[in-house]
């Protein structure tokens, strides 16, 4: 029992007034001599007891009326009141809109279920409540707003395919909640409580903060495409795309059908076992930019049933060679050109790539900045020209140098899945690649001692590859081995990208840097977003995001699902706060539990309406009791007469 206005209880003291008036009442009746008193004595004795009882009942009714009015004025509360009857509260609604919330339960998504619960909570708000609407993925949509604005913000919480971190979300909610007030403070977490979303460090809960976990469940069985690898097609040769078909939870089938879709058309189909890998043929789609996806039938979560990637196929690449005539490199290039895979140019002109052994010969100019052809460079076979070669690297802003060691030792090229058999290739070991600040470069091949042997990157707007030794028999066995031609194909078509480019996909929910001339982005749902060129862009849905450029033309960005979201296993919401605070987290799974959990600061059920009704009844009762009656008047007259003897 509690009171809204405890001071009003003091009004109960007024109940003493009828008692005092009854005690202090003066007898104003006149006494007259009446000789026949003996005839009335018997009537007096019969009515005296009834009159006394009536007077006491009237006194009790009047005292009870005053006590009832005083109690009603104090605003008594009993038990736990209705959901809308609570103290002013600050609430943060942390709504999980990650990929796993797109699963269906009862014909609607889990996110829709939680949004309905959030709207039910907001609809039961009082005028003094304030709300913060915080999606797990994305910025806060409302900060300290009343119920009407909070309802609009809840409607704006949209689905994403990104991963959620509920622990980080609760920490952000604690940061947003104002401290040091007399208001109740609550954090409402609406989620499926996927295990991967509870991997963060448990949150230390303040004593005055209450957490309500609104939990919804759905089938956790799921098949997902993971670990996509792509071998781009080369001129005259098909490529391939392979992916692992992972399973989480019990599946109804042991196999699935996988399709490879190029620009909206299925080009190959294969059957894949659950838990195994599938390899799909990738035919040459022709020059240009292509949107490609590996797809399996929907199961469980829908966002991980496809793995998109972008393939940019170039026209037949043209290569200009600068080096000794008849070298092993020039003969390998001629062999590749005879198959139609290369256009071997006699002059640099507009060649796509320059393969330079040692120094650039002829009239070709080495530009130190600006866009230009791709460079593939090897050190000179003549050690006396090495200093000049390093000077060329410096002019090209390539952050590597080639040095000679005085104590050569036998080394081999480390094994590489790109070119089988390289691990048997001998290196003389005198040449060493030394980094000069190449933080973002890629090491494609290493020597058996772990040192870099073939590296690549970008410098001054130009892509380059640098081989760590001259391709001559005195430096390595590679030129006279059967691996020379596969090695040259891999260098040109894969690592140099002459056979096409595979821009790295972006995981949904992580930022990608837009091109400097980007103007807008079209999402997989068809929504167009205005963007600033060169700014970060965070794709929220799996699929192709088309980037429109100011000067015309477009480029594609593939967004894939986070691998952690595919495992739909759940965990206890108590993990949010660890062992110390988990007991203060109320979990609501059913609709009934949810209605009982809303607003922990409920004030109790108000009793004032019932007390007012009782007061009205007492007023009526007092009027009835106090009303004069004929029989009572006669009895009083006889009683008075009998008293005047």
GUSE-505247 format. One line per field, with one value per residue (C-alpha): z, y, x; residue number from 1. Coordinates in pm, 1 decimal, decimal comma. Layout:
<recs>
w (Z	...) $
v (Y	...) $
u (X	...) $
rose (NUM	...) $
</recs>
This chain:
<recs>
w (0,0	-91,8	-123,2	-394,4	-142,7	203,1	359,4	297,6	549,5	817,1	716,6	894,9	1219,9	1121,6	1202,9	1568,7	1513,7	1508,6	1824,3	2001,3	1888,3	2012,8	2351,5	2391,4	2265,7	2510,6	2596,0	2486,2	2560,5	2800,6	3095,9	3180,3	3459,2	3333,9	3594,6	3377,0	3339,8	3453,3	3136,2	2914,9	3120,2	2942,5	2592,8	2691,6	2796,0	2462,9	2240,9	2441,7	2317,9	1949,7	1976,3	2131,1	1860,0	1584,9	1731,6	1751,8	1395,3	1273,1	1456,2	1307,3	955,7	977,3	1112,9	839,8	574,6	686,3	705,7	357,3	203,8	371,3	241,4	-112,6	-106,3	-14,2	-337,6	-201,1	-433,3	-385,1	-542,9	-899,8	-1119,5	-1488,4	-1748,9	-1809,5	-1436,7	-1361,5	-1244,6	-1505,0	-1681,4	-1915,9	-2156,0	-2420,1	-2674,2	-2817,7	-3125,2	-3291,8	-3668,8	-3764,5	-4034,7	-3810,0	-3727,6	-4087,2	-4015,8	-4025,3	-3724,3	-3773,1	-4118,2	-4014,0	-3943,7	-3594,7	-3642,4	-3710,6	-3393,3	-3188,1	-3349,8	-3256,0	-2896,7	-2899,4	-3028,3	-2758,4	-2497,1	-2638,7	-2661,5	-2285,1	-2202,9	-1975,0	-2052,5	-1844,4	-2012,8	-2243,2	-2505,9	-2686,9	-2997,7	-3072,2	-3352,4	-3308,6	-3661,9	-3743,2	-3551,4	-3282,7	-3436,3	-3137,4	-2831,0	-2527,0	-2716,4	-2603,2	-2698,7	-3027,4	-3171,7	-3034,9	-3222,5	-3549,5	-3479,8	-3411,1	-3753,1	-3909,8	-3773,2	-4091,0	-4151,5	-4230,4	-4309,3	-4074,7	-3747,0	-3406,4	-3083,6	-2803,2	-2533,7	-2720,6	-2770,7	-2397,6	-2323,8	-2568,5	-2405,0	-2063,9	-2210,7	-2347,8	-2030,5	-1814,8	-1469,1	-1138,2	-1175,3	-968,6	-1276,4	-1328,6	-1585,4	-1808,2	-2107,4	-2319,6	-2546,4	-2824,8	-2997,0	-3078,2	-2861,4	-3116,8	-2953,7	-3182,4	-3069,9	-2705,4	-2744,2	-2602,2	-2248,2	-1997,8	-1899,5	-1544,5	-1463,6	-1229,4	-939,1	-1061,4	-1418,7	-1506,5	-1821,6	-1987,8	-2252,2	-2505,7	-2667,7	-2978,2	-3118,4	-3456,5	-3620,7	-3587,8	-3873,1	-4153,3	-4461,6	-4567,8	-4840,4	-4696,6	-4810,6	-5169,6	-5401,8	-5767,8	-6052,8	-6327,0	-6682,2	-6916,6	-7290,0	-7426,7	-7080,7	-6838,6	-6482,0	-6168,5	-5850,8	-5543,9	-5203,6	-4890,9	-4804,3	-4425,1	-4209,6	-3867,5	-3685,9	-3823,3	-4195,2	-4380,8	-4678,3	-4723,8	-5050,2	-5208,2	-5562,0	-5622,8	-5916,5	-6063,1	-6180,2	-6411,2	-6473,4	-6376,7	-6583,4	-6453,3	-6635,5	-6441,3	-6185,3	-5952,1	-5665,0	-5338,2	-5019,5	-4693,4	-4521,0	-4844,2	-5124,3	-5461,6	-5773,8	-6054,2	-6404,2	-6481,4	-6858,2	-7001,0	-6979,3	-7216,1	-7154,3	-6902,6	-6546,9	-6429,7	-6121,8	-6027,6	-5741,1	-5614,2	-5492,1	-5299,1	-5208,6	-4907,9	-4566,0	-4220,3	-4264,1	-4619,6	-4643,3	-4650,6	-4928,5	-5188,7	-5218,1	-5465,4	-5626,7	-5903,2	-6204,0	-6436,1	-6757,0	-6970,7	-7343,6	-7466,6	-7269,6	-7456,8	-7319,1	-7417,7	-7320,0	-7236,0	-7196,6	-7375,3	-7706,8	-7688,5	-7308,3	-7124,7	-7041,2	-7402,5	-7521,6	-7257,5	-7365,6	-7730,4	-7637,9	-7452,4	-7739,8	-7989,4	-7803,8	-7843,7	-7476,7	-7519,0	-7767,8	-7770,8	-7874,6	-8032,4	-7892,2	-7552,4	-7698,5	-7536,9	-7400,3	-7097,8	-6918,1	-6943,3	-6855,1	-6779,8	-6717,2	-6555,4	-6723,4	-6966,0	-7313,0	-7620,7	-7618,5	-7334,9	-7060,3	-6693,6	-6536,8	-6163,1	-6103,1	-6259,3	-6409,0	-6657,0	-6765,8	-6517,8	-6442,6	-6397,3	-6306,4	-6245,8	-6134,5	-6405,7	-6461,7	-6451,2	-6086,5	-6185,5	-6306,0	-5975,4	-5833,3	-6144,6	-6115,4	-5753,7	-5866,7	-6114,9	-5834,6	-5633,4	-5926,9	-5962,5	-5586,1	-5544,8	-5175,3	-5226,4	-5306,7	-5429,5	-5246,4	-5282,6	-4996,8	-4965,6	-4837,5	-5075,2	-4960,8	-5135,4	-5111,6	-5279,5	-5365,2	-5100,0	-5212,2	-5353,6	-5440,2	-5735,5	-5914,1	-5807,2	-5821,4	-5737,7	-5407,6	-5601,9	-5777,8	-5663,9	-5586,1	-5583,0	-5278,8	-5351,2	-5425,8	-5144,7	-5149,7	-4875,2	-4779,6	-4771,4	-4601,6	-4810,5	-4547,2	-4779,6	-5039,8	-5103,4	-5089,7	-5354,8	-5320,8	-5053,2	-5039,7	-4819,4	-4546,5	-4535,8	-4711,5	-4981,6	-5336,2	-5543,7	-5421,4	-5563,4	-5483,3	-5609,4	-5631,3	-5774,8	-5922,3	-6096,1	-6015,9	-6009,0	-5949,3	-5845,4	-5879,8	-5637,4	-5878,1	-6250,7	-6441,2	-6567,2	-6489,3	-6294,1	-6037,7	-6034,8	-6197,3	-6281,4	-6644,2	-6743,1	-6558,3	-6666,9	-6415,4	-6609,4	-6836,2	-6559,3	-6349,4	-6623,7	-6674,9	-6303,7	-6287,3	-6586,2	-6559,5	-6184,1	-5982,4	-6237,0	-6312,6	-6692,6	-6719,7	-6514,9	-6172,6	-5866,2	-5642,4	-5285,0	-5150,2	-4841,8	-4541,4	-4477,3	-4192,7	-4256,3	-4434,1	-4787,1	-4934,0	-5232,0	-5547,1	-5542,3	-5819,6	-5665,7	-5675,8	-5557,6	-5471,2	-5563,9	-5302,7	-5378,5	-5278,7	-5546,8	-5308,2	-5433,7	-5177,1	-5233,2	-5127,8	-5112,7	-5331,5	-5136,8	-4822,2	-4637,7	-4739,1	-4522,6	-4720,8	-4496,8	-4727,6	-4907,2	-5285,7	-5548,5	-5471,1	-5787,1	-5757,9	-6000,7	-6092,1	-6165,1	-6504,0	-6612,5	-6578,8	-6284,7	-6074,2	-5865,2	-5499,7	-5372,6	-5010,2	-4845,9	-4522,7	-4202,6	-4139,5	-3770,7	-3854,6	-4021,9	-3694,0	-3551,6	-3213,7	-2920,1	-2571,2	-2239,7	-2219,0	-1875,5	-2048,6	-2116,7	-1755,5	-1642,3	-1319,5	-1101,4	-1292,2	-1479,4	-1195,8	-1259,9	-1625,3	-1676,0	-1975,1	-2159,2	-2437,4	-2466,9	-2517,5	-2164,1	-2016,5	-2220,5	-2090,2	-1735,0	-1784,7	-1929,6	-1704,5	-1386,6	-1200,3	-1184,1	-891,7	-797,7	-862,7	-745,2	-477,1	-482,3	-723,7	-496,7	-188,5	-357,3	-437,3	-72,2	37,3	-184,0	-29,0	321,4	236,8	124,9	430,8	661,0	501,0	542,4	903,9	993,9	824,9	1084,7	1111,1	1246,0	1493,7	1606,9	1666,5	1883,2	2072,6	2126,5	2249,5	2492,5	2594,2	2661,1	2850,5	3055,9	3146,3	3290,1	3592,2) $
v (0,0	346,9	699,0	962,2	1243,4	1118,6	1459,4	1412,9	1128,9	1400,0	1498,5	1184,7	1380,0	1567,1	1247,0	1348,7	1645,8	1447,6	1270,4	1599,3	1748,5	1443,3	1463,8	1837,5	1850,3	2041,8	1921,3	2211,1	2036,7	2210,0	2007,0	2029,2	1860,0	1572,2	1394,1	1092,8	991,9	643,0	575,3	661,3	486,0	154,9	314,6	495,2	177,5	12,8	292,8	410,1	130,9	185,8	560,1	509,5	258,7	498,9	784,0	573,4	448,2	804,4	904,3	611,7	691,5	1053,6	957,4	694,2	950,4	1186,1	903,4	782,0	1129,5	1175,7	839,5	918,3	1255,2	1082,7	877,4	525,6	265,5	-106,8	-389,0	-343,9	-117,9	-123,9	-85,4	277,5	362,2	411,2	677,7	902,4	689,1	731,2	434,1	329,2	86,9	-112,0	-281,8	-560,5	-511,4	-745,8	-1012,6	-1290,1	-1078,6	-1118,0	-1477,8	-1556,5	-1653,4	-1692,0	-1534,7	-1214,1	-1138,7	-1136,5	-767,5	-698,6	-886,5	-674,7	-351,7	-437,7	-491,9	-163,7	20,7	-145,2	-18,5	334,5	335,8	273,8	571,4	857,6	1223,6	1238,1	947,3	1003,7	765,2	691,8	468,5	292,7	31,8	-220,0	-134,5	234,2	562,9	655,2	753,1	942,4	1099,7	1195,3	1232,9	1186,4	886,6	1022,4	1093,1	761,4	570,2	735,1	646,2	280,5	260,8	380,8	91,0	-104,9	-450,6	-496,3	-789,7	-669,8	-825,9	-696,9	-644,2	-627,6	-561,6	-256,5	-146,9	-164,6	39,1	303,2	297,7	357,9	649,0	804,2	764,8	1080,1	1009,3	1182,2	1224,8	1098,9	935,5	559,8	436,1	133,0	-30,7	-251,3	-493,3	-637,6	-919,3	-1288,7	-1291,4	-1465,7	-1613,8	-1424,9	-1095,2	-1166,4	-1220,7	-880,2	-810,3	-813,8	-473,6	-338,1	-227,0	66,9	-20,7	207,3	75,5	-204,8	-416,7	-590,8	-850,7	-901,4	-1229,1	-1390,5	-1726,7	-1897,0	-2208,0	-2205,6	-2450,6	-2274,6	-2343,5	-2076,1	-2009,0	-1930,2	-1899,6	-1792,5	-1811,5	-1709,7	-1796,6	-1540,4	-1668,7	-1609,3	-1564,3	-1903,7	-2060,1	-2078,3	-1967,3	-2110,4	-2001,4	-2221,7	-2187,2	-2394,3	-2491,4	-2476,8	-2603,0	-2487,1	-2697,0	-3001,5	-2981,7	-3159,9	-3245,9	-3357,5	-3170,8	-2840,1	-2707,4	-2424,9	-2186,1	-1935,8	-1624,7	-1375,2	-1046,2	-1202,0	-1521,9	-1867,0	-1993,1	-2312,2	-2543,8	-2799,5	-3019,8	-2966,0	-3168,7	-2991,7	-2929,7	-2965,6	-2733,7	-2662,5	-2562,7	-2386,0	-2316,7	-1946,4	-1887,6	-1574,5	-1313,5	-1077,0	-743,6	-517,2	-509,6	-803,8	-874,5	-1240,5	-1446,7	-1802,7	-1887,8	-2175,1	-2218,7	-2015,3	-2178,2	-2022,7	-1684,3	-1556,5	-1312,2	-1579,1	-1790,3	-1597,6	-1474,3	-1186,0	-1063,2	-823,4	-927,2	-669,6	-830,8	-632,6	-640,3	-861,8	-711,2	-557,3	-598,9	-426,0	-594,1	-405,4	-630,6	-836,4	-980,3	-1352,8	-1358,2	-1624,5	-1361,9	-1249,8	-1611,9	-1679,8	-1367,5	-1476,3	-1818,5	-1662,6	-1420,9	-1709,7	-1850,1	-1520,4	-1439,5	-1140,6	-863,4	-827,8	-475,9	-370,5	-15,9	105,8	333,4	247,0	-93,0	-207,0	-330,6	-292,7	-595,5	-443,2	-647,3	-419,9	-81,2	74,0	77,9	283,7	600,8	501,0	758,3	673,4	896,6	952,6	1026,2	1008,7	717,2	501,6	142,8	-136,3	-211,7	-560,3	-527,9	-759,2	-654,5	-645,7	-955,0	-730,1	-644,6	-322,7	-182,8	-253,7	96,8	249,5	7,0	110,9	473,5	388,3	229,8	549,7	765,5	544,1	581,0	202,1	146,8	-138,0	-176,4	-474,5	-547,9	-807,6	-1023,1	-1128,7	-1478,6	-1641,3	-1952,7	-2202,4	-2111,0	-2222,1	-2043,5	-2115,5	-2317,2	-2128,7	-2266,1	-2026,8	-2207,3	-2570,0	-2690,2	-2362,0	-2505,0	-2703,5	-2398,0	-2303,6	-1946,6	-1836,5	-1627,3	-1322,7	-1084,2	-955,0	-733,8	-471,0	-271,5	107,4	163,1	-68,8	-106,7	-181,4	-391,8	-757,7	-1031,5	-1285,8	-1514,9	-1567,9	-1746,8	-2053,1	-1837,5	-1621,7	-1318,3	-1149,5	-1256,9	-1118,6	-816,1	-586,0	-266,0	80,4	380,1	723,9	602,9	307,4	-63,8	-254,1	-597,9	-639,6	-975,3	-1022,1	-1163,4	-1151,7	-1433,6	-1586,4	-1932,3	-1776,3	-1637,0	-1905,3	-2233,0	-2091,9	-1981,9	-2333,3	-2518,6	-2637,2	-2392,1	-2086,0	-2058,2	-2113,7	-1866,5	-1602,1	-1663,7	-1617,7	-1303,9	-1142,2	-1255,0	-1301,7	-1092,3	-812,0	-833,0	-832,4	-1109,6	-911,0	-758,4	-894,0	-594,4	-716,7	-754,5	-559,5	-720,1	-572,8	-323,5	-223,8	90,0	107,2	415,7	556,5	681,9	1051,7	1125,2	924,1	1105,2	851,8	485,7	254,0	-18,0	-377,4	-270,2	0,8	295,4	577,6	752,2	1075,7	1044,6	1253,2	1138,5	992,2	945,3	615,2	421,4	144,2	-111,2	-258,8	-525,2	-816,1	-775,0	-531,1	-162,0	45,8	360,6	642,5	883,2	1253,1	1228,0	939,3	568,5	338,3	88,3	-202,2	-280,7	-631,1	-663,8	-1007,0	-1140,7	-1150,7	-1510,9	-1478,1	-1408,6	-1747,0	-1941,0	-1879,3	-2041,1	-1831,0	-1754,9	-1644,3	-1266,1	-1275,7	-1282,2	-911,7	-831,3	-1130,3	-1320,4	-1009,8	-826,4	-1103,0	-1149,4	-793,8	-868,5	-957,6	-1187,0	-1178,5	-1428,2	-1453,5	-1164,0	-1209,5	-1197,2	-887,7	-699,9	-795,7	-680,6	-336,6	-39,6	-176,4	148,7	85,3	267,3	16,2	10,8	339,2	292,0	650,6	576,5	298,9	522,7	800,8	551,3	442,8	807,7	859,6	551,0	684,8	1022,9	845,9	623,5	924,8	1099,5	791,1	739,7	1107,5	1142,6	1186,9	906,8	928,5	651,6	793,7	1138,9	993,1	787,5	1088,7	1287,2	1011,8	976,6	1350,0	1352,2	1058,6	1239,4	1537,8	1383,1) $
u (0,0	128,8	-13,8	16,7	-57,6	40,1	-26,8	-401,5	-407,9	-401,0	-754,1	-871,6	-835,8	-1152,5	-1341,9	-1317,4	-1550,0	-1876,6	-1764,5	-1690,1	-2018,0	-2202,0	-2032,4	-2073,6	-2429,6	-2656,0	-3005,9	-3232,5	-3559,8	-3804,2	-3934,8	-4304,2	-4498,0	-4710,0	-4920,7	-5003,0	-4636,4	-4704,5	-4900,8	-4595,0	-4328,4	-4379,9	-4351,6	-4034,6	-3864,6	-3949,8	-3805,0	-3504,6	-3274,1	-3368,6	-3308,2	-2964,5	-2865,5	-2978,2	-2776,4	-2462,5	-2511,5	-2549,6	-2230,0	-2036,9	-2162,7	-2054,5	-1709,1	-1668,1	-1762,9	-1487,5	-1232,0	-1329,0	-1293,8	-955,9	-834,8	-955,2	-776,3	-447,2	-454,6	-400,6	-245,2	-276,8	-75,7	65,2	-137,7	-218,0	59,5	-35,9	-21,9	348,3	588,4	759,4	1019,2	1314,6	1324,7	1577,2	1430,5	1723,1	1573,2	1770,7	1749,6	2033,9	2014,3	1882,3	1573,8	1452,2	1346,4	977,8	765,1	391,7	403,0	583,9	947,0	1092,1	1165,8	797,8	702,9	941,2	828,1	468,4	577,3	767,0	459,6	247,1	491,5	488,1	108,1	88,9	310,8	210,7	263,8	584,2	765,0	1064,6	1199,4	1524,5	1490,2	1819,5	1853,4	2134,5	2252,1	2246,9	2229,3	1976,1	1641,2	1495,9	1656,5	1448,0	1120,1	757,3	546,7	408,1	753,4	882,7	611,3	717,1	1080,5	994,8	827,5	1154,5	1361,8	1428,5	1574,8	1943,2	2170,7	2444,8	2556,8	2447,5	2639,4	2384,1	2643,9	2769,5	2408,4	2334,5	2648,1	2531,2	2186,7	2345,4	2539,3	2218,6	2010,1	2024,6	2165,9	2106,9	1730,0	1437,2	1284,9	1280,1	1535,7	1480,9	1650,6	1426,1	1616,5	1399,1	1588,7	1613,1	1929,8	2145,1	2453,3	2692,5	2534,8	2626,5	2999,6	3093,5	3204,1	2912,8	2778,6	2803,2	2448,4	2383,7	2156,7	1876,7	1863,1	1624,1	1661,1	1368,7	1458,1	1179,6	1272,4	1121,4	1224,0	1214,0	1356,2	1735,8	1805,1	1990,3	2203,3	2448,5	2703,7	3046,3	3409,3	3352,2	3653,8	3655,8	3888,6	3814,5	3781,7	4074,0	4053,1	3958,3	3922,5	3630,6	3667,0	3508,9	3335,7	3336,7	3172,6	3121,2	2763,6	2755,3	2468,5	2350,2	2093,3	1908,7	1837,5	1558,6	1783,9	2144,0	2197,1	2102,9	2098,5	2344,4	2321,4	2564,0	2379,4	2552,3	2372,9	2040,2	2074,4	2163,3	2471,7	2552,3	2391,7	2544,5	2430,7	2612,2	2618,9	2541,0	2872,0	3070,1	3177,4	3027,3	3221,1	3035,9	3164,2	3204,0	3201,7	3358,5	3080,3	3260,9	3425,0	3256,2	3132,6	2919,5	2705,4	2748,1	2603,7	2618,9	2266,6	2105,4	1734,7	1610,9	1640,0	1628,7	1794,3	1751,4	2039,4	2314,7	2159,4	2356,6	2714,6	2746,4	3065,8	3163,7	3370,9	3523,2	3641,8	3884,0	3922,9	4208,8	4497,5	4787,2	5141,5	5464,8	5788,4	6106,5	6409,1	6669,9	6542,7	6484,0	6472,8	6274,1	6011,1	5971,9	5934,1	5667,7	5478,4	5494,7	5353,5	5060,8	4998,8	4988,3	4684,4	4499,8	4513,8	4746,1	4797,7	5174,3	5269,3	5597,5	5575,7	5451,5	5183,5	4852,0	4957,4	4763,3	5074,8	5452,4	5664,5	6003,6	6318,8	6571,2	6549,1	6300,8	6450,2	6379,8	6170,9	5935,3	5918,2	5889,7	5624,2	5654,6	5287,4	4944,7	4757,5	4938,5	4994,9	5035,6	5400,1	5548,1	5914,3	6209,2	6559,6	6829,5	7043,1	7350,4	7417,8	7596,6	7262,1	7083,3	7137,4	6984,0	6691,4	6629,0	6634,7	6358,3	6155,8	6196,0	6080,8	5773,6	5707,2	5723,4	5805,3	6053,1	6422,4	6622,6	6947,0	7221,7	7346,7	7712,1	7644,5	7398,9	7221,3	7001,3	6630,7	6311,9	5991,2	5732,8	5431,8	5133,5	4789,5	4782,4	5069,4	5121,1	5481,1	5652,7	5780,2	6039,3	6183,9	6536,6	6639,1	7001,9	6923,7	7142,1	6853,5	6635,5	6324,5	6336,2	6030,8	6046,5	5710,5	5492,2	5221,4	4926,5	5106,8	5025,7	5288,9	5188,5	5491,8	5755,5	6086,3	6120,6	6277,0	5962,9	6106,5	5889,7	5966,3	5676,3	5480,6	5214,5	5032,5	4949,9	5179,9	5102,7	4774,6	4940,2	4923,3	5251,1	5400,8	5763,8	5943,3	6231,0	6488,2	6566,1	6398,3	6720,7	6868,5	7157,1	6906,9	6632,6	6534,7	6190,3	6260,9	6374,0	6096,8	5752,1	5601,7	5724,2	5420,5	5157,9	5353,5	5340,6	4966,0	4899,7	5112,8	4942,4	4582,1	4533,0	4777,4	4811,5	4437,6	4469,0	4213,2	3965,0	3924,5	3747,5	3679,9	3673,5	3316,2	3217,7	3051,9	2707,1	2730,7	3094,5	3210,4	3350,2	3516,2	3326,4	3500,5	3586,1	3332,5	3045,6	2710,8	2449,7	2404,6	2118,2	2059,5	1946,2	1591,4	1592,5	1627,7	1851,8	2072,2	2259,5	2625,9	2941,0	3226,9	3516,4	3306,8	3246,7	2937,5	2789,2	2583,1	2313,9	2167,4	2329,0	2343,4	2462,2	2489,4	2524,5	2736,4	2652,3	2933,3	2903,9	3071,9	2851,3	2901,4	2853,0	3042,5	2917,1	2981,0	2898,3	2785,3	2793,9	2648,1	2855,1	2954,5	2862,5	2497,8	2447,4	2460,2	2113,2	2176,5	2058,4	2187,2	2037,9	1973,7	2137,6	2476,0	2429,3	2512,8	2718,0	2656,8	2623,1	2351,3	2171,8	1921,2	1797,7	1715,2	1349,5	1290,6	957,0	892,3	512,7	274,3	139,7	488,7	562,6	257,3	352,8	714,1	640,8	713,7	864,5	787,2	413,4	253,0	-18,7	-391,1	-559,9	-825,2	-956,2	-1247,7	-1371,9	-1339,9	-1535,7	-1810,9	-1807,8	-1831,4	-2138,5	-2295,0	-2221,9	-2379,3	-2694,2	-2688,5	-2642,0	-2939,2	-3154,2	-3052,4	-3094,8	-3436,1	-3718,5	-3974,5	-4328,6	-4283,3	-3953,5	-4104,5	-4380,4	-4130,9	-3910,9	-4209,8	-4304,0	-3944,0	-3920,3	-4245,7	-4138,2	-3824,3	-4019,6	-4173,4) $
rose (1	2	3	4	5	6	7	8	9	10	11	12	13	14	15	16	17	18	19	20	21	22	23	24	25	26	27	28	29	30	31	32	33	34	35	36	37	38	39	40	41	42	43	44	45	46	47	48	49	50	51	52	53	54	55	56	57	58	59	60	61	62	63	64	65	66	67	68	69	70	71	72	73	74	75	76	77	78	79	80	81	82	83	84	85	86	87	88	89	90	91	92	93	94	95	96	97	98	99	100	101	102	103	104	105	106	107	108	109	110	111	112	113	114	115	116	117	118	119	120	121	122	123	124	125	126	127	128	129	130	131	132	133	134	135	136	137	138	139	140	141	142	143	144	145	146	147	148	149	150	151	152	153	154	155	156	157	158	159	160	161	162	163	164	165	166	167	168	169	170	171	172	173	174	175	176	177	178	179	180	181	182	183	184	185	186	187	188	189	190	191	192	193	194	195	196	197	198	199	200	201	202	203	204	205	206	207	208	209	210	211	212	213	214	215	216	217	218	219	220	221	222	223	224	225	226	227	228	229	230	231	232	233	234	235	236	237	238	239	240	241	242	243	244	245	246	247	248	249	250	251	252	253	254	255	256	257	258	259	260	261	262	263	264	265	266	267	268	269	270	271	272	273	274	275	276	277	278	279	280	281	282	283	284	285	286	287	288	289	290	291	292	293	294	295	296	297	298	299	300	301	302	303	304	305	306	307	308	309	310	311	312	313	314	315	316	317	318	319	320	321	322	323	324	325	326	327	328	329	330	331	332	333	334	335	336	337	338	339	340	341	342	343	344	345	346	347	348	349	350	351	352	353	354	355	356	357	358	359	360	361	362	363	364	365	366	367	368	369	370	371	372	373	374	375	376	377	378	379	380	381	382	383	384	385	386	387	388	389	390	391	392	393	394	395	396	397	398	399	400	401	402	403	404	405	406	407	408	409	410	411	412	413	414	415	416	417	418	419	420	421	422	423	424	425	426	427	428	429	430	431	432	433	434	435	436	437	438	439	440	441	442	443	444	445	446	447	448	449	450	451	452	453	454	455	456	457	458	459	460	461	462	463	464	465	466	467	468	469	470	471	472	473	474	475	476	477	478	479	480	481	482	483	484	485	486	487	488	489	490	491	492	493	494	495	496	497	498	499	500	501	502	503	504	505	506	507	508	509	510	511	512	513	514	515	516	517	518	519	520	521	522	523	524	525	526	527	528	529	530	531	532	533	534	535	536	537	538	539	540	541	542	543	544	545	546	547	548	549	550	551	552	553	554	555	556	557	558	559	560	561	562	563	564	565	566	567	568	569	570	571	572	573	574	575	576	577	578	579	580	581	582	583	584	585	586	587	588	589	590	591	592	593	594	595	596	597	598	599	600	601	602	603	604	605	606	607	608	609	610	611	612	613	614	615	616	617	618	619	620	621	622	623	624	625	626	627	628	629	630	631	632	633	634	635	636	637	638	639	640	641	642	643	644	645) $
</recs>
